[in-house]
Amino acid sequence: MFDWRWDFAFEILPRFLQAMLNTLAAAGVGYGIAVVLGLVFALAQRTPSRIVTIVVRECVEFIRSTPLVLQIFFVFFVGPQFGIRLSPWVAGMIAIGLHYSAYLSEVYRGGLDSVPKGQWEACTALNLSTTKTYFRVIIPQALPPSLAGMGNYLVGIFKDTPMLSVIGVAELMQAANGIGGSHYRYLEPYTMVGIIFLAISLPAAGLIRVFEAWMRKKLGMN
């Protein structure tokens, strides 16, 4: 039976606001790690060294083929066996960043492959270094086609933050489970979590589309 209590919803709202900030922090830091590490993975697969390319490619496939929750467990619980002791927050953000870096590396790869061959040849003709070729010529052109995929994974990271509750990170779902278990009421907590996720994910997706259109217009790619 639907038995919504507004007084209870307003009572637990402050806890959800704090948990929301924690969730946004975890998603933001994890995404930052994924953006940087994903580019490293993508560029490493384009090196002249076949060994490096194969090793990185297999690592990316391994990460993409295993569940995020398993990687979170591994970083937090197995890491100490090798002398790597991390707090739940740090372990969770590293696991999320590592997991999504594998997906973003494929997004970057598609963007890099979309750059016309003539641009690469022009860089070679001008005798540009590898660093200048990528960061001054290729990556600026590869970024706009990659923005849609990058934006999708940003929203995906935000929606996957509830998995951090398995190692005790105080994010939205853990707050909802804790409130529901202590008050024996789950309708309000879970509904509020869903509303908060929608209130953040939908505007974020819209802003990503606006930013993508702006980038394309600025670079004359419309």
N, C-alpha and C positions, 0 to 999 in steps of 0.2 A: 504494500500500500504506500502511495506517495504521501510522505509526511514531512514536508520541508519546514524547518524551523529557522526563521530569520534571526532570532536572537542568538542561536548557536552559531550561525554562519558569521555574524558580525563578531562574535566572541573569539573565533578561531582565525579571523582574517589577518591579524598582525603576525601570527606564526607563518602563514602562507606568504606574506609579503617578504619576510626575512628569508624563507626558503626559496622564493623566487629570485632574490638577489644572488643567493648561492648558486642556483641553477644557471642564471645568466653568466655568472663568473666562470663556472665550470665549462659552459658551452663556448664562451668567448676565448678563454685561454686554450682550450682544446682545439678550437678552430684555428687559432693563430699558429699552434704547433703544426697542425695538418697542412696549412697553406705553405709554410716554409719547407717542411720535410717532404711534402708532396712534390714541390718543385725540384728539390734535391734528387728525389727518386727518378723523376722524369728526365732530368738532365743526365743523371748517372747512366741511364739506359741508352744514351746517345753518344757515349764516349767511344773512342777508337778501340778501347780494350774490350775484347769479346768476353773475357772472364768476368770483368766488372759488370758488364751488361747482363750476363746470364745470372750471376749471383743476385743482383738487385731485382731482376725480373722475377726470379723464383721467390724472393722474400716478399715482394709485393703480392704475388699470387697466394702465398701462404697466409698472409695477413687477411687478404680478402676472402679466403676460403674458410676461415675460422670465425666463430661467433664473437661479438664484442664482449659479451659477459664473460666468456672464457678468458679472453685477453686481460680483462680487468682482474679476474681472480689470479691469473698467472703473475701479473706485475706486482700485485699486492702481497700475495701469499707465498709465491715461489721465489720472488726477488730476494727475500731475506736469507734463503738457502745459499745464495751466492754473495752474501754480504751487502745486498742492496736493500736498505730499510727505508721505506717511504711512508709518509702519512697517507691516510685514505684520500685526502684531497689531491695531493701530488700524484699518487699512483693512478687515481681516476682520470685526471686530466692528461697524463702521459699516455694512458691506454687509449683514451678517446682520440687524442691527437695522432697517435701511431696508426690506429685503425683507419681513420678517415684520410690520413696521408696517402694510404695505398689507393684509395678511390680517387683522390684529387690528382694523383700522379697520372692516372689515365685521362682525366679531364685535361690536364696540361698537355699530355701527349697528343690528344686530338687537336688542341689549339696549335701546337707547334707544327703538326703535320699539315695544318690548313694554310700555313704561310706559303705563298707562291715560291716555287723553286728559284725563280729569278732573283728573289731577295737574298737567298743564300749565295748564289753565284756572284751577285754584286758585292757582297761582303768579302768574298774570296778575292775578287778582282781588285778591291781597294786595300787588300792585305790587312784587314782588320783582325785583331786578336779574337780568340774564342770568347773572352769575357765581353768585349765590346760588341761582337756580333750578336750574342744572346741578349744582353741587357739594354743595348741601344737600338737594335734593329728588330730582332726576331720576337722577343717576349712582348714588347709593346703592341705588336700586331697579333700575337697569339692570345693576348689577354681577353679582348672583347668576345671572341667566340667561346671562350671558356667560362665567362661570367655566369651564364645560366646554370651550368652544371655546378659551379662553385656555390652559387646561391642555394641550389637544391640541397647540397650537402650541409650547408650552414643550418638550414631548417631541420635536416635529418639529425644533426648533432644535438640540437636543442631537444628534439623528441626522444633521443636515446639517453639523455642524462638520467632518467629514472633507473637505469641499470646500475648507476653508481650506488644506489641504496644497498646493494648486496655487500658492500664493504663499509657501510656505515656513514656514507656521505649524506649530510643533512640537506637533501634537495626536496623538490616538491612532493614526489611520490612517497618518500620516507615520512615526510611530515603528515601526509594524508593517512598513511598506514598507522602512524603513531597516534594520531588524534582519533581515528576510527576505533583502534583497539582499546584506547583508554576510556572512551565515552560510549562505546558500542553503537556508534552511529557512523555509517559510511556514506550515506547519501550526500550530505553536504560537503564533506571533504573531497570526495572523488569528483563531484560536479564542479566544485570550485577549481580543482586542478585542471579539469578539461577546459573550463572557461579561460583560465590563465594561459594555458598553452595556445588556445585559439587566438586570444587577444595579442599574443606576441608573434606567433607564427604567420598569421595572415598579413599584418602590416609589414613584417619583415620581407615576406615574399613580394609584396607590392613595391617596396623600396628597392629591392634587388632588380626588379624589372625596369624601374625608372632609371636606376644607375646604369644598367646595361644599355638602355637607349641613349643616355647621355654620353656614355663612352663611345658608342658607335658614331654618334653625331660629331663629337669632338675630333675623332680620328678620321672623319669623312668616309665611314664605312656603310652608310645607309644606302 
